């Protein structure tokens, strides 16, 4: 059917052939592209004067073809459909968005795994395994709630490298209600390096954090204050300083380094 001299049915025949291979025989995008490229080259060379090169057109009066049948509308639409099919059936290579339902399920599991979270004993009375368990779960609750609330995608650069000096506690709104809250400034976000010079002129990196008791799994105000209190009483043994990181690096011996942020691998 695929003659060197195209007839008016060739575009439909080629589109049907690609559809059969990719939808009936479950072949992929590469098959569609290979068939298309092969026939395009075939008809480009079918006429020494290049009569069948370029956009496809059938001349009703002359009853002959001009251009390449592989460029016809039916063929292009079929290839587009194969691409859409590949996108639906393809394998995700990146993480999906976290839904509130999933966050609440993980939060409930975390609370169940670590019963000490409601009432922490003094650090001197806790076993090493208990401190590790508490640190892991409290840290995750703080990380997940801040990631959900301010919608940070790059946890390492956005959150892991957030310093105490980029946050302002004990703030109140400027209106008559004077609602208490705190602010966090994520100044090391991706693509912000070129804007640091004019940082004072932009405010999209500043977030006001308010209590959300109706959403316990995503209540950043609560989880962050609990995490900071834990760092001060059970990790550092002192109040956080301006240069301290919220999520410090901890070496193999369990010693925290507040001046260094945790690595991306640890967050993962």
N, C-alpha and C positions, 0 to 999 in steps of 0.2 A: 504493500500500500504506500510505502514511503519512496515514491519515485523521485528521480532527480528533477523532473519537471513538475512543480507543484500544481495540484488542482485545488478547487475551492474547499474540498473536504479535508485536506491535509491538517490544518490547524486543529479541527475537531478530533481527528484520528490520533494526533500526537498527544493532545490533552487527555483523551481516553486511555491511551497507553500508559502515560505517567500516572494517571489515577488508578489504573489497575495494578501497577507495580507497587505503588505506595500505600494504597488503602486496602486493596484485596489481598495482596501478598505481604503487607505490613513492612515494606521497605521504608527506609528513612529519607532524610533530606538529601543526603549525598547521592542517593540513587536518582532522585528527581533532577538534581543539578547536573549529574553526569549525563543523563539522557538528553536533557535540554542542551547542554554544551556540545554534545556529540552531533545532534541534528542541526544545531546552528552552524557549526563548522561544515557539516555535510552540504547544506544548501548554500552557504557562502561561496563554496568552491564549485557548485554545480554548473555555473555559467561563467564562461571565460570573460564576459563583459560585465560581470557583477550584477546581472539582472535580478538575482534573488538575494541581494544584500539589503540591509536596512529594514525599515518598518514594513510590516505585511499589509498588502492591499489587493483586493480582487476587483478587477476592472470588468464590470458587467457588460459594457458595450463591446469591448475587445475580447471578452470571454477568456481572459488570461490573468496570470498572477504577476504581482510585482512585490519585491521584498521577501524577507525570510519568514516562512510559516511559524518558526519558533518564537517570533516576536508578537504573534497574534494575541488578542485579548483573552481568548479561551485558555491558551497555554499559560499565560502569565497568571491568570486567576487560579488555575490548578496548582501551579507551583506555590503561590501564596497560601493556598489551603493546606498544602503539605507542610509548609513552615509553621502554620498555626497548629497543626496536629502535632508537630515535633515539640512545640512549646508546651502543649498540654500534657503530653506523655513523657516529656523529658525529665531528667533527674536534676533536682535542685542542688546547686553547688554552694549555696549560702544559707544561713540560718533564716528561718521564718520569723515573723513578728510575734512577740510574746503577747498573748491575750490575757485579759484580766482573770478569766476563768482558770487558765493554766497557772498564772502567778499565785492565785489563791490556793490552788491544790498543792503547789510546791511549798508555799508558806505553811499550810496546815501540817504537811509532812515534816518540815523543819522543826516546828514547835513540838511535834510528837517525838522526834529523835533526840531532842535536847530539853529535858524537863527543867534544867537548871536556869533557863532563861528568865523565868518569872521571879526568881529570888537567888541571886548569885551569892555564894559564900565568899569569905575573904580569900584573896589570892593565895595566901600562905597555907590554907587548908585544902586547896584543890590539887588533885593529882595531875600529872602532866597530860594524861589522856583526856581528863575532864577539861582542862584548859584548852587543849587542842580542839575538842568538840565544840565548846562554847565559842571559841574564836572563829571557827569555820562557819557556824550557823549565824552568829550575830553579824559577821562580816558579809555573808551572803544576803541577809535581810536588808542591810544598809545599802549594799551595791544594787540589789534588784529594785528596791524602792526608789532610789535616786535615778536609776536608769529608766524606770517607768514614768516617774513624775516629770523629769525634764527631757525625756525622750532622747537620751544620748545613745548613739549607735556605736561609737568607738569608746568602749568603757575604759581602756587603758589610757588613752590620751585625754579623755574628758574627765574621768572620775579618779582613776588611780593616781593621776598627777595633780589633783586638786589640793592646794595647800590651805592651811587654816587661815592665812592672811587673805585668801580670796573669798572668804565667807564673813558675813556680818550678822551677829546674833543680837537678840533683844531689840529688833527694829519694830516700829509701829507705822501704820499707814498715816498719810498726811491729811486724811479727811477727819470729820468730826467723830468717827467711830473709834479711831486709834486702835485698830486691830493689830495684835502682836503677831510677828512673823520673823523670819530670818531670810537673808539673801545669800545666794551662792553665785559666784562669778566663774564661769568656765573660760579661762583665758588662753588655754592651750589647744583649742579645738582645731580639727583639720581645716585647712584652707584659711585660717585666721592669721597666719604668720605675716601676710602682706598687709594686713589691716592694723597691726599692732601700733603703727605710728599714729594713726587717728583713732585709737581705742576710746579716747574720751568723747568722741563724736558719735559712737554707736552704742546701743544698749541691748542688742539682741542676745548677748551672752550672759545677761543678768537675770536670774530667776528669783522670784519671791516665793518662799515656801510657807504654807499655812497648814495647820493641823487638819487631818482627814480621818477622824475616828470612824467614820462610816465605811472606810476602805482600809481595814487593818493591814492587809498584805502590802498595800502601796502607800502607807502613811509615812512619808519621808520624814516629816517633822519628828515623829515618835522614834522611828528606827535610827535616825542619825544621832539624836540626843542620847539614846541608849548606847549606841556604838561609841560615841565620844566619851561617855561616862565610863564605859568598860575600859577604853584605852587609858584613861587617866588613873583608874583605880587598880587595874589588873595587869596592865602592860607597861606603861611608863612610870607609874607611881608618882606622877606630878601632873599639873595642868598642861594642856596643849599650848605650845608656843606658835607664833605666827608662821615660822618656817617649817613646822611639822606637817607631814602629809596625813590625810585622813586614813589612807590605807598603806601603811608602811611596809617596807621589805623586812622579812624575817628570815634569819639564816637557819642553817640545819640544826643549830644548838638551841633554837627557840628564842634567840635574842632579837628584839625588834630594833630597827634603825629608822627612827622617825624622819631623818633627813633624806631618806631614799624611798621612792615609791615602789610598790610591788610590781613585779614584771607582768607582761601580758600573758605569759604561759601560766602563771599562778592564777590569774583571773579566770582563764579558761578552765 
